[in-house]
């Protein structure tokens, strides 16, 4: 695909119409920053089958746009996401094996699609991120937390395992196998301070500043080369999954070679020489 074809297939956010959603809301801010809000505050922003379907819808709608960053937050001031709505969890027990497997593929596919968006995803977390809420937080690239934030892998409390929604893979890589095992087996809460200390969160931010800090970080990301940021995310994510140093180098080399043929690198060098801010286009 040529650069011209890529440009023609990329939707411009200024002309973007968000999809119709029931459990989520989507808002486009200035600077090509998108905000996804878990919008069930009356149910502690808990998850239902429809929400997992809408995660897929959102990711599909955004992946081919010129968005620079996505912020995920929970509606209201109580919780980020309390996991699956226990008043509706019996719908799972009534499913046959094949139906449940289809549901699992939809649910895991929704979080994986958010995780694999080509631009950075920032989770702004206040209150509880439990069970599936923890999984959603882990799907982000960066986690900013309010002092009220607390995480727990609640799966064993309802007869399930931490092998759910990518949690076992993500948690182990963030905090190490020993800490992941303790968090998974005890289902205890990890508060904001501990989360930052062990690498589960990037840093703690005052509650009143949490969203503004997330927007500020997104703006900082958006000020850099779009191609460079996207290729950086690709390299960081893919190189977690390869087992070979040589394969990691190959991926890095290919990405850098592609970026040197785009417009942003010579623009950055020219701006440096001319002592001005670069004008990145992402082309």
Backbone as CSV, one residue per row, in Angstrom:
resi,resn,N_x,N_y,N_z,CA_x,CA_y,CA_z,C_x,C_y,C_z
1,UNK,0.847,-1.195,0.000,0.000,0.000,0.000,0.880,1.243,0.000
2,UNK,0.611,2.189,-0.896,1.397,3.404,-0.970,0.982,4.383,0.112
3,UNK,1.834,5.414,0.343,1.490,6.430,1.334,0.204,7.150,0.936
4,UNK,-0.023,7.367,-0.372,-1.251,8.026,-0.821,-2.466,7.192,-0.449
5,UNK,-2.378,5.865,-0.651,-3.494,4.988,-0.302,-3.735,4.982,1.191
6,UNK,-2.668,5.017,1.999,-2.824,5.053,3.442,-3.574,6.312,3.852
7,UNK,-3.186,7.466,3.272,-3.842,8.725,3.613,-5.319,8.681,3.255
8,UNK,-5.661,8.110,2.095,-7.052,8.057,1.661,-7.885,7.138,2.544
9,UNK,-7.257,6.131,3.155,-7.972,5.182,3.995,-7.986,5.572,5.467
10,UNK,-7.429,6.732,5.798,-7.388,7.195,7.179,-8.470,8.245,7.399
11,UNK,-9.394,7.964,8.319,-10.473,8.897,8.606,-9.943,10.046,9.450
12,UNK,-10.344,11.262,9.115,-9.924,12.449,9.855,-10.896,12.678,11.002
13,UNK,-10.374,12.804,12.217,-11.239,12.901,13.386,-12.122,14.146,13.359
14,UNK,-11.667,15.225,12.712,-12.484,16.434,12.661,-13.794,16.193,11.915
15,UNK,-13.829,15.185,11.047,-15.053,14.827,10.311,-15.658,13.519,10.824
16,UNK,-15.264,13.121,12.013,-15.582,11.786,12.512,-16.926,11.774,13.227
17,UNK,-17.751,10.789,12.929,-19.026,10.589,13.622,-18.892,9.366,14.523
18,UNK,-18.868,9.556,15.868,-18.724,8.406,16.771,-19.872,7.421,16.594
19,UNK,-19.625,6.119,16.791,-20.697,5.131,16.675,-21.720,5.303,17.795
20,UNK,-22.936,4.819,17.566,-23.976,4.835,18.587,-23.675,3.753,19.628
21,UNK,-23.632,4.142,20.891,-23.248,3.226,21.967,-24.248,3.320,23.109
22,UNK,-24.438,2.221,23.826,-25.363,2.184,24.969,-24.646,2.202,26.305
23,UNK,-23.531,1.484,26.408,-22.840,1.338,27.701,-21.587,2.194,27.795
24,UNK,-21.188,2.781,26.696,-19.974,3.592,26.621,-20.309,4.927,25.973
25,UNK,-19.458,5.917,26.206,-19.552,7.169,25.449,-18.180,7.474,24.868
26,UNK,-18.184,8.143,23.719,-16.957,8.454,23.003,-16.970,9.938,22.666
27,UNK,-15.892,10.608,23.007,-15.785,12.048,22.794,-14.437,12.358,22.160
28,UNK,-14.437,13.255,21.183,-13.213,13.673,20.527,-12.825,15.053,21.036
29,UNK,-11.615,15.176,21.593,-11.098,16.450,22.073,-10.201,17.072,21.013
30,UNK,-9.775,18.306,21.270,-8.817,18.938,20.371,-7.501,18.165,20.381
31,UNK,-6.788,18.246,19.289,-5.494,17.576,19.219,-5.587,16.111,18.875
32,UNK,-6.747,15.692,18.337,-6.957,14.297,17.926,-6.865,13.329,19.120
33,UNK,-7.329,13.769,20.268,-7.380,12.940,21.470,-8.817,12.466,21.663
34,UNK,-8.989,11.189,21.939,-10.316,10.599,22.089,-10.489,10.121,23.530
35,UNK,-11.678,10.319,24.079,-11.987,9.887,25.450,-13.094,8.836,25.392
36,UNK,-12.830,7.667,25.953,-13.808,6.588,26.066,-14.217,6.478,27.527
37,UNK,-15.504,6.635,27.811,-16.000,6.594,29.182,-16.877,5.371,29.388
38,UNK,-16.566,4.591,30.429,-17.431,3.480,30.828,-18.639,4.117,31.502
39,UNK,-19.815,4.004,30.897,-20.943,4.848,31.280,-22.095,4.052,31.885
40,UNK,-21.815,3.413,33.013,-22.872,2.766,33.803,-22.664,3.125,35.285
41,UNK,-22.636,4.413,35.600,-22.314,4.811,36.976,-23.306,4.292,38.010
42,UNK,-24.561,4.081,37.606,-25.560,3.562,38.540,-25.307,2.103,38.887
43,UNK,-24.479,1.414,38.083,-24.116,0.016,38.327,-22.609,-0.108,38.531
44,UNK,-21.997,0.932,39.100,-20.564,0.946,39.383,-19.720,0.656,38.130
45,UNK,-20.247,1.143,36.982,-19.552,0.963,35.697,-19.205,-0.498,35.422
46,UNK,-20.084,-1.390,35.897,-19.841,-2.816,35.704,-20.125,-3.222,34.264
47,UNK,-19.573,-4.358,33.886,-19.607,-4.839,32.511,-20.795,-5.749,32.261
48,UNK,-21.326,-5.677,31.064,-22.351,-6.604,30.579,-21.929,-7.062,29.188
49,UNK,-22.628,-8.054,28.662,-22.274,-8.592,27.348,-22.234,-7.485,26.299
50,UNK,-23.206,-6.578,26.348,-23.272,-5.488,25.372,-22.014,-4.628,25.405
51,UNK,-21.441,-4.411,26.587,-20.249,-3.570,26.691,-19.072,-4.183,25.941
52,UNK,-18.903,-5.490,26.063,-17.797,-6.137,25.351,-17.974,-6.001,23.842
53,UNK,-19.224,-6.102,23.378,-19.492,-5.901,21.958,-19.122,-4.478,21.551
54,UNK,-19.424,-3.515,22.438,-19.145,-2.120,22.114,-17.662,-1.782,22.184
55,UNK,-16.890,-2.492,22.994,-15.431,-2.314,22.953,-14.914,-2.639,21.551
56,UNK,-15.416,-3.725,20.977,-15.033,-4.078,19.614,-15.456,-2.999,18.622
57,UNK,-16.669,-2.478,18.793,-17.181,-1.435,17.908,-16.302,-0.197,17.960
58,UNK,-15.941,0.226,19.173,-15.111,1.416,19.364,-13.738,1.218,18.722
59,UNK,-13.110,0.094,19.010,-11.767,-0.157,18.470,-11.790,-0.201,16.948
60,UNK,-12.812,-0.840,16.389,-12.921,-0.915,14.923,-13.121,0.479,14.332
61,UNK,-13.931,1.312,15.021,-14.218,2.656,14.516,-12.999,3.567,14.580
62,UNK,-12.120,3.358,15.565,-10.993,4.260,15.779,-9.703,3.840,15.108
63,UNK,-9.547,2.564,14.812,-8.220,2.066,14.437,-7.684,2.684,13.150
64,UNK,-8.553,3.078,12.224,-8.086,3.637,10.956,-8.284,5.149,10.887
65,UNK,-8.381,5.807,12.054,-8.460,7.264,12.092,-7.081,7.850,12.354
66,UNK,-6.995,9.176,12.349,-5.729,9.840,12.659,-5.630,10.215,14.133
67,UNK,-6.349,9.479,14.990,-6.276,9.717,16.434,-4.841,9.589,16.922
68,UNK,-4.500,10.403,17.925,-3.148,10.376,18.481,-3.085,9.633,19.809
69,UNK,-4.207,9.605,20.555,-4.225,8.913,21.850,-5.668,8.681,22.269
70,UNK,-5.884,7.642,23.069,-7.191,7.336,23.645,-7.069,7.330,25.161
71,UNK,-7.994,8.005,25.834,-8.077,7.989,27.294,-9.309,7.180,27.682
72,UNK,-9.141,6.222,28.585,-10.262,5.432,29.102,-10.506,5.838,30.551
73,UNK,-11.746,6.119,30.901,-12.094,6.485,32.270,-13.460,5.917,32.617
74,UNK,-13.807,5.951,33.902,-15.123,5.530,34.355,-15.985,6.739,34.658
75,UNK,-17.281,6.646,34.368,-18.197,7.740,34.649,-18.398,7.884,36.162
76,UNK,-18.690,9.112,36.599,-18.921,9.356,38.015,-17.628,9.425,38.794
77,UNK,-17.762,9.477,40.115,-16.568,9.626,40.968,-16.373,8.460,41.922
78,UNK,-17.065,7.326,41.683,-16.977,6.204,42.611,-15.975,5.139,42.178
79,UNK,-16.111,4.658,40.937,-15.276,3.543,40.493,-14.872,3.720,39.037
80,UNK,-13.786,3.063,38.694,-13.370,2.951,37.293,-14.235,1.910,36.597
81,UNK,-14.187,0.672,37.080,-15.011,-0.411,36.544,-14.991,-1.559,37.537
82,UNK,-16.172,-1.981,37.968,-16.276,-2.998,39.017,-16.326,-4.425,38.477
83,UNK,-15.957,-4.627,37.211,-15.981,-5.970,36.650,-17.358,-6.325,36.136
84,UNK,-17.588,-7.615,35.926,-18.864,-8.056,35.357,-19.985,-7.815,36.360
85,UNK,-21.112,-7.323,35.855,-22.283,-7.055,36.690,-22.814,-8.371,37.254
86,UNK,-22.678,-8.552,38.573,-23.052,-9.826,39.187,-24.554,-10.084,39.131
87,UNK,-25.354,-9.040,38.942,-26.793,-9.246,38.774,-27.122,-9.841,37.412
88,UNK,-26.165,-9.805,36.500,-26.388,-10.352,35.169,-25.469,-11.519,34.844
89,UNK,-24.643,-11.913,35.808,-23.646,-12.944,35.513,-24.283,-14.304,35.278
90,UNK,-25.546,-14.484,35.735,-26.185,-15.776,35.517,-26.432,-16.038,34.036
91,UNK,-26.376,-14.977,33.200,-26.512,-15.193,31.761,-25.385,-16.089,31.264
92,UNK,-24.229,-16.008,31.896,-23.093,-16.838,31.511,-23.356,-18.301,31.860
93,UNK,-23.926,-18.533,33.040,-24.150,-19.917,33.483,-25.201,-20.614,32.635
94,UNK,-26.042,-19.850,31.960,-27.082,-20.461,31.118,-26.588,-20.755,29.706
95,UNK,-25.397,-20.298,29.379,-24.861,-20.516,28.036,-24.346,-21.938,27.888
96,UNK,-24.554,-22.514,26.701,-23.893,-23.764,26.380,-22.418,-23.517,26.127
97,UNK,-21.643,-24.592,25.984,-20.199,-24.461,25.835,-19.848,-23.635,24.599
98,UNK,-20.474,-23.929,23.467,-20.150,-23.197,22.241,-20.570,-21.732,22.337
99,UNK,-21.740,-21.479,22.936,-22.202,-20.105,23.091,-21.278,-19.330,24.024
100,UNK,-20.839,-20.005,25.102,-19.935,-19.331,26.036,-18.590,-19.036,25.380
101,UNK,-18.105,-19.960,24.564,-16.839,-19.728,23.874,-16.957,-18.532,22.935
102,UNK,-18.090,-18.403,22.249,-18.292,-17.238,21.386,-18.295,-15.955,22.210
103,UNK,-18.948,-16.008,23.378,-18.953,-14.840,24.256,-17.540,-14.499,24.707
104,UNK,-16.762,-15.506,25.102,-15.381,-15.275,25.529,-14.558,-14.645,24.418
105,UNK,-14.752,-15.113,23.204,-14.000,-14.565,22.080,-14.388,-13.110,21.820
106,UNK,-15.668,-12.788,22.012,-16.107,-11.395,21.864,-15.508,-10.537,22.968
107,UNK,-15.563,-11.035,24.213,-15.070,-10.263,25.360,-13.563,-10.051,25.280
108,UNK,-12.828,-11.121,25.082,-11.373,-10.982,24.998,-10.967,-10.205,23.757
109,UNK,-11.726,-10.400,22.672,-11.425,-9.676,21.445,-11.614,-8.182,21.606
110,UNK,-12.616,-7.769,22.399,-12.849,-6.348,22.625,-11.705,-5.687,23.351
111,UNK,-11.235,-6.314,24.432,-10.109,-5.740,25.173,-8.820,-5.813,24.370
112,UNK,-8.632,-6.907,23.643,-7.430,-7.029,22.819,-7.424,-5.970,21.717
113,UNK,-8.602,-5.663,21.163,-8.679,-4.653,20.109,-8.315,-3.277,20.647
114,UNK,-8.738,-2.957,21.867,-8.324,-1.698,22.486,-6.815,-1.699,22.732
115,UNK,-6.318,-2.807,23.250,-4.885,-2.937,23.543,-4.038,-2.751,22.294
116,UNK,-4.528,-3.258,21.162,-3.743,-3.228,19.923,-4.069,-2.027,19.037
117,UNK,-4.814,-1.053,19.538,-4.986,0.164,18.754,-3.606,0.716,18.396
118,UNK,-3.448,1.291,17.216,-2.098,1.690,16.776,-1.538,2.911,17.490
119,UNK,-2.341,3.592,18.290,-1.890,4.766,19.044,-2.001,4.466,20.544
120,UNK,-1.321,5.230,21.400,-1.299,4.929,22.832,-2.668,5.039,23.501
121,UNK,-2.865,4.170,24.483,-4.088,4.149,25.286,-3.708,4.432,26.737
122,UNK,-4.358,5.427,27.331,-4.098,5.834,28.711,-5.337,5.541,29.535
123,UNK,-5.201,4.810,30.639,-6.315,4.590,31.561,-6.180,5.565,32.720
124,UNK,-7.252,6.330,32.990,-7.308,7.249,34.125,-8.226,6.604,35.160
125,UNK,-7.635,6.105,36.251,-8.343,5.187,37.145,-8.595,5.823,38.503
126,UNK,-9.848,5.860,38.897,-10.237,6.264,40.245,-11.129,5.166,40.814
127,UNK,-11.074,4.956,42.113,-11.892,3.909,42.705,-11.458,2.528,42.258
128,UNK,-12.391,1.595,42.337,-12.066,0.190,42.109,-11.940,-0.144,40.628
129,UNK,-10.929,-0.957,40.341,-10.787,-1.620,39.047,-10.697,-3.105,39.385
130,UNK,-11.843,-3.767,39.395,-11.930,-5.136,39.893,-12.258,-6.108,38.772
131,UNK,-11.704,-7.317,38.854,-12.024,-8.346,37.880,-11.794,-7.851,36.467
132,UNK,-12.873,-7.804,35.692,-12.769,-7.303,34.331,-12.330,-5.854,34.266
133,UNK,-12.584,-5.089,35.337,-12.095,-3.710,35.391,-10.581,-3.665,35.466
134,UNK,-9.997,-4.604,36.212,-8.545,-4.736,36.225,-8.043,-5.088,34.832
135,UNK,-8.723,-6.020,34.176,-8.321,-6.423,32.821,-8.359,-5.246,31.860
136,UNK,-9.390,-4.420,31.977,-9.501,-3.245,31.112,-8.351,-2.279,31.369
137,UNK,-8.025,-2.056,32.650,-6.896,-1.188,32.989,-5.598,-1.742,32.417
138,UNK,-5.428,-3.056,32.478,-4.210,-3.682,31.972,-4.112,-3.605,30.452
139,UNK,-5.249,-3.451,29.771,-5.240,-3.361,28.317,-4.648,-2.043,27.834
140,UNK,-4.582,-1.045,28.720,-4.008,0.249,28.362,-2.489,0.174,28.360
141,UNK,-1.863,1.120,27.669,-0.400,1.216,27.662,0.114,1.885,28.923
142,UNK,-0.661,2.836,29.449,-0.249,3.668,30.580,-1.414,3.756,31.552
143,UNK,-1.123,3.664,32.860,-2.165,3.752,33.880,-1.830,4.880,34.855
144,UNK,-2.656,5.934,34.862,-2.575,6.986,35.859,-3.671,6.732,36.886
145,UNK,-3.338,6.848,38.177,-4.317,6.478,39.197,-4.495,7.593,40.212
146,UNK,-5.728,7.766,40.666,-6.033,8.648,41.782,-5.711,7.911,43.081
147,UNK,-5.564,8.629,44.201,-5.319,7.961,45.484,-6.424,6.977,45.872
148,UNK,-7.615,7.160,45.313,-8.732,6.267,45.623,-8.685,4.962,44.836
149,UNK,-7.800,4.870,43.852,-7.762,3.686,42.995,-7.362,2.448,43.794
150,UNK,-7.969,1.327,43.436,-7.579,0.044,44.022,-7.915,-1.047,43.016
151,UNK,-7.023,-2.009,42.941,-7.123,-3.075,41.951,-7.289,-4.418,42.657
152,UNK,-8.116,-5.291,42.085,-8.077,-6.676,42.541,-8.520,-7.622,41.437
153,UNK,-7.893,-8.786,41.443,-8.236,-9.850,40.506,-9.320,-10.690,41.172
154,UNK,-10.561,-10.245,41.036,-11.665,-10.831,41.803,-12.153,-12.161,41.244
155,UNK,-11.534,-12.669,40.223,-12.056,-13.831,39.506,-12.277,-15.043,40.404
156,UNK,-11.318,-15.334,41.295,-11.459,-16.525,42.139,-12.590,-16.370,43.143
157,UNK,-13.039,-15.137,43.382,-14.161,-14.916,44.301,-15.476,-15.428,43.722
158,UNK,-15.543,-15.539,42.390,-16.780,-16.005,41.763,-16.563,-17.332,41.028
159,UNK,-15.523,-18.072,41.430,-15.299,-19.398,40.878,-14.625,-19.424,39.523
160,UNK,-14.023,-18.307,39.115,-13.293,-18.258,37.849,-11.802,-18.122,38.138
161,UNK,-10.989,-17.985,37.102,-9.541,-17.890,37.288,-9.036,-16.572,36.737
162,UNK,-7.783,-16.253,37.076,-7.153,-15.040,36.554,-6.823,-15.183,35.070
163,UNK,-6.993,-16.390,34.538,-6.828,-16.612,33.107,-8.043,-16.097,32.360
164,UNK,-8.251,-14.780,32.395,-9.457,-14.169,31.852,-9.126,-12.807,31.246
165,UNK,-9.581,-12.570,30.039,-9.471,-11.261,29.390,-8.025,-10.778,29.278
166,UNK,-7.100,-11.710,29.166,-5.695,-11.361,29.018,-4.988,-11.005,30.308
167,UNK,-5.668,-11.142,31.455,-5.105,-10.685,32.729,-3.853,-11.460,33.119
168,UNK,-3.866,-12.786,32.968,-2.718,-13.578,33.395,-1.459,-13.190,32.622
169,UNK,-1.608,-12.855,31.355,-0.465,-12.465,30.517,0.024,-11.075,30.890
170,UNK,-0.906,-10.123,30.976,-0.530,-8.733,31.237,0.016,-8.537,32.647
171,UNK,-0.667,-9.090,33.630,-0.288,-8.852,35.027,1.109,-9.386,35.311
172,UNK,1.411,-10.575,34.822,2.727,-11.167,35.061,3.836,-10.303,34.477
173,UNK,3.617,-9.739,33.310,4.646,-8.922,32.674,4.835,-7.568,33.348
174,UNK,3.790,-7.083,33.995,3.903,-5.792,34.673,4.545,-5.907,36.047
175,UNK,4.140,-6.908,36.828,4.576,-6.951,38.229,5.451,-8.152,38.548
176,UNK,5.653,-9.065,37.589,6.464,-10.255,37.841,5.612,-11.423,38.300
177,UNK,6.096,-12.649,38.106,5.284,-13.838,38.398,4.925,-14.002,39.866
178,UNK,5.838,-13.673,40.785,5.537,-13.855,42.202,4.428,-12.936,42.684
179,UNK,4.537,-11.642,42.376,3.496,-10.706,42.784,2.173,-11.014,42.076
180,UNK,2.253,-11.374,40.783,1.033,-11.712,40.049,0.329,-12.900,40.700
181,UNK,1.095,-13.901,41.124,0.505,-15.071,41.772,-0.201,-14.686,43.065
182,UNK,0.448,-13.861,43.882,-0.175,-13.437,45.140,-1.468,-12.672,44.891
183,UNK,-1.433,-11.720,43.960,-2.621,-10.918,43.655,-3.741,-11.800,43.107
184,UNK,-3.372,-12.785,42.271,-4.368,-13.659,41.653,-4.989,-14.627,42.652
185,UNK,-4.162,-15.224,43.521,-4.653,-16.278,44.412,-5.410,-15.724,45.618
186,UNK,-5.001,-14.550,46.097,-5.666,-13.993,47.287,-6.838,-13.094,46.922
187,UNK,-6.855,-12.537,45.718,-7.873,-11.572,45.281,-7.892,-10.335,46.166
188,UNK,-6.783,-10.067,46.865,-6.730,-8.891,47.733,-6.668,-7.623,46.905
189,UNK,-7.005,-6.511,47.525,-6.921,-5.226,46.846,-5.497,-4.673,46.913
190,UNK,-5.073,-4.092,45.818,-3.797,-3.378,45.722,-4.141,-1.897,45.636
191,UNK,-3.730,-1.110,46.627,-4.089,0.306,46.615,-3.195,1.087,45.646
192,UNK,-3.505,2.374,45.491,-2.830,3.190,44.488,-1.330,3.275,44.732
193,UNK,-0.942,3.490,45.993,0.481,3.638,46.303,1.251,2.371,45.989
194,UNK,0.710,1.222,46.397,1.387,-0.042,46.098,1.410,-0.302,44.599
195,UNK,0.307,0.013,43.919,0.245,-0.213,42.474,1.362,0.531,41.757
196,UNK,1.591,1.781,42.152,2.672,2.556,41.535,4.031,1.975,41.893
197,UNK,4.163,1.501,43.124,5.459,0.980,43.572,5.847,-0.301,42.845
198,UNK,4.881,-1.160,42.533,5.209,-2.448,41.933,5.095,-2.444,40.405
199,UNK,4.709,-1.304,39.819,4.639,-1.213,38.369,3.280,-1.483,37.770
200,UNK,2.282,-1.682,38.615,0.929,-1.882,38.110,0.343,-0.562,37.598
201,UNK,0.775,0.547,38.180,0.387,1.882,37.735,1.638,2.693,37.446
202,UNK,1.498,3.687,36.582,2.648,4.547,36.273,2.914,5.542,37.385
203,UNK,1.858,6.194,37.870,2.022,7.108,38.992,0.669,7.502,39.566
204,UNK,0.713,8.029,40.801,-0.481,8.487,41.499,-0.644,9.983,41.253
205,UNK,-1.868,10.386,40.950,-2.193,11.775,40.638,-3.341,12.211,41.544
206,UNK,-3.336,13.434,42.081,-4.464,13.890,42.896,-5.794,13.689,42.164
207,UNK,-6.818,13.283,42.895,-8.104,12.935,42.285,-8.644,14.035,41.391
208,UNK,-8.573,15.278,41.853,-9.132,16.391,41.090,-8.356,16.667,39.806
209,UNK,-7.131,16.185,39.738,-6.277,16.447,38.574,-6.168,15.256,37.633
210,UNK,-6.818,14.138,37.970,-6.581,12.889,37.242,-6.875,13.025,35.753
211,UNK,-8.066,13.490,35.409,-8.410,13.571,33.988,-7.548,14.604,33.272
212,UNK,-7.336,15.747,33.905,-6.498,16.774,33.286,-5.080,16.263,33.043
213,UNK,-4.565,15.464,33.980,-3.223,14.903,33.816,-3.198,13.912,32.648
214,UNK,-4.279,13.128,32.519,-4.363,12.190,31.397,-4.403,12.942,30.069
215,UNK,-5.158,14.036,30.023,-5.225,14.842,28.803,-3.866,15.473,28.515
216,UNK,-3.201,15.974,29.565,-1.886,16.575,29.386,-0.890,15.559,28.827
217,UNK,-0.942,14.329,29.343,-0.051,13.298,28.825,-0.382,12.980,27.374
218,UNK,-1.673,12.890,27.064,-2.081,12.624,25.682,-1.616,13.739,24.758
219,UNK,-1.697,14.983,25.225,-1.226,16.115,24.419,0.281,16.044,24.202
220,UNK,1.006,15.630,25.239,2.448,15.480,25.110,2.787,14.420,24.065
221,UNK,2.050,13.315,24.096,2.240,12.258,23.096,1.910,12.782,21.702
222,UNK,0.783,13.513,21.612,0.306,14.003,20.318,1.239,15.032,19.705
223,UNK,2.103,15.653,20.515,3.026,16.659,19.987,4.214,16.029,19.262
224,UNK,4.377,14.730,19.410,5.494,14.032,18.781,5.095,13.469,17.421
225,UNK,6.063,12.921,16.726,5.818,12.343,15.410,4.782,11.225,15.501
226,UNK,3.636,11.346,14.802,2.624,10.282,14.867,3.166,8.927,14.418
227,UNK,3.942,8.938,13.325,4.515,7.673,12.853,5.497,7.098,13.843
228,UNK,6.317,7.975,14.451,7.283,7.497,15.440,6.609,6.898,16.658
229,UNK,5.530,7.536,17.137,4.804,7.022,18.302,4.144,5.689,17.972
230,UNK,3.507,5.633,16.816,2.820,4.389,16.450,3.812,3.234,16.258
231,UNK,4.942,3.516,15.626,5.934,2.461,15.444,6.563,2.076,16.777
232,UNK,6.693,3.036,17.688,7.208,2.726,19.027,6.262,1.789,19.758
233,UNK,4.955,2.076,19.675,3.986,1.193,20.331,4.047,-0.205,19.731
234,UNK,4.135,-0.264,18.431,4.212,-1.567,17.765,5.429,-2.346,18.236
235,UNK,6.570,-1.672,18.323,7.793,-2.357,18.744,7.701,-2.811,20.193
236,UNK,7.199,-1.941,21.076,7.098,-2.297,22.496,6.158,-3.475,22.706
237,UNK,5.011,-3.448,22.037,4.050,-4.537,22.222,4.535,-5.837,21.595
238,UNK,4.974,-5.773,20.360,5.350,-7.011,19.674,6.577,-7.647,20.307
239,UNK,7.492,-6.838,20.807,8.713,-7.407,21.371,8.506,-7.978,22.766
240,UNK,7.326,-7.771,23.357,6.979,-8.520,24.555,6.620,-9.962,24.208
241,UNK,6.237,-10.169,22.960,5.698,-11.466,22.559,6.714,-12.352,21.856
242,UNK,7.844,-11.781,21.434,8.849,-12.606,20.759,9.806,-13.190,21.792
243,UNK,10.391,-14.307,21.473,11.308,-14.976,22.392,12.763,-14.803,21.996
244,UNK,12.996,-14.070,20.927,14.340,-13.975,20.386,14.807,-12.530,20.355
245,UNK,16.009,-12.278,20.839,16.637,-10.955,20.733,16.808,-10.567,19.274
246,UNK,17.193,-11.545,18.455,17.392,-11.275,17.026,16.084,-10.857,16.365
247,UNK,14.960,-11.505,16.748,13.663,-11.133,16.177,13.265,-9.732,16.608
248,UNK,13.578,-9.373,17.842,13.284,-8.016,18.323,14.072,-6.984,17.524
249,UNK,15.341,-7.261,17.281,16.164,-6.342,16.492,15.629,-6.202,15.074
250,UNK,15.177,-7.312,14.500,14.635,-7.277,13.140,13.411,-6.368,13.071
251,UNK,12.522,-6.481,14.061,11.332,-5.634,14.092,11.721,-4.168,14.243
252,UNK,12.666,-3.885,15.135,13.115,-2.507,15.330,13.737,-1.942,14.057
253,UNK,14.592,-2.722,13.421,15.274,-2.255,12.210,14.283,-1.916,11.099
254,UNK,13.295,-2.776,10.923,12.298,-2.542,9.872,11.511,-1.266,10.149
255,UNK,11.113,-1.080,11.411,10.347,0.104,11.771,11.129,1.387,11.554
256,UNK,12.379,1.392,11.974,13.197,2.596,11.796,13.432,2.895,10.319
257,UNK,13.639,1.857,9.536,13.859,2.055,8.106,12.633,2.679,7.444
258,UNK,11.448,2.220,7.843,10.219,2.787,7.286,10.059,4.250,7.681
259,UNK,10.358,4.576,8.931,10.163,5.938,9.421,11.093,6.934,8.735
260,UNK,12.276,6.500,8.356,13.199,7.422,7.676,12.703,7.801,6.288
261,UNK,11.718,7.064,5.763,11.169,7.373,4.447,9.887,8.192,4.548
262,UNK,9.499,8.592,5.741,8.310,9.413,5.944,8.715,10.878,6.090
263,UNK,7.729,11.766,6.095,8.011,13.201,6.099,8.445,13.740,7.455
264,UNK,8.040,13.081,8.538,8.240,13.675,9.858,9.694,13.707,10.311
265,UNK,10.485,12.725,9.920,11.873,12.726,10.371,12.671,13.894,9.785
266,UNK,12.663,14.115,8.462,13.384,15.291,7.950,12.814,16.599,8.490
267,UNK,11.500,16.648,8.740,10.916,17.854,9.329,11.459,18.090,10.727
268,UNK,11.589,17.037,11.520,12.127,17.178,12.877,13.568,17.670,12.846
269,UNK,14.360,17.137,11.938,15.756,17.557,11.824,15.860,19.016,11.368
270,UNK,14.985,19.399,10.413,14.993,20.789,9.949,14.582,21.735,11.072
271,UNK,13.574,21.335,11.854,13.112,22.173,12.965,14.204,22.342,14.011
272,UNK,14.950,21.270,14.266,16.042,21.341,15.235,17.103,22.340,14.776
273,UNK,17.460,22.278,13.508,18.480,23.182,12.974,18.000,24.630,12.966
274,UNK,16.679,24.794,12.729,16.118,26.141,12.641,15.613,26.667,13.984
275,UNK,15.797,25.866,15.037,15.389,26.250,16.397,13.905,26.634,16.469
276,UNK,13.081,25.741,15.942,11.625,25.932,15.993,10.960,24.610,16.331
277,UNK,9.661,24.686,16.652,8.906,23.456,16.928,8.610,22.739,15.615
278,UNK,8.749,21.406,15.582,8.449,20.688,14.347,6.954,20.696,14.030
279,UNK,6.639,20.660,12.753,5.253,20.598,12.293,5.002,19.196,11.729
280,UNK,4.631,18.279,12.617,4.436,16.893,12.219,3.101,16.732,11.501
281,UNK,3.111,15.897,10.466,1.893,15.618,9.706,1.460,14.155,9.796
282,UNK,2.391,13.302,10.215,2.071,11.879,10.248,2.144,11.211,8.886
283,UNK,2.660,11.925,7.904,2.722,11.372,6.549,4.105,10.773,6.261
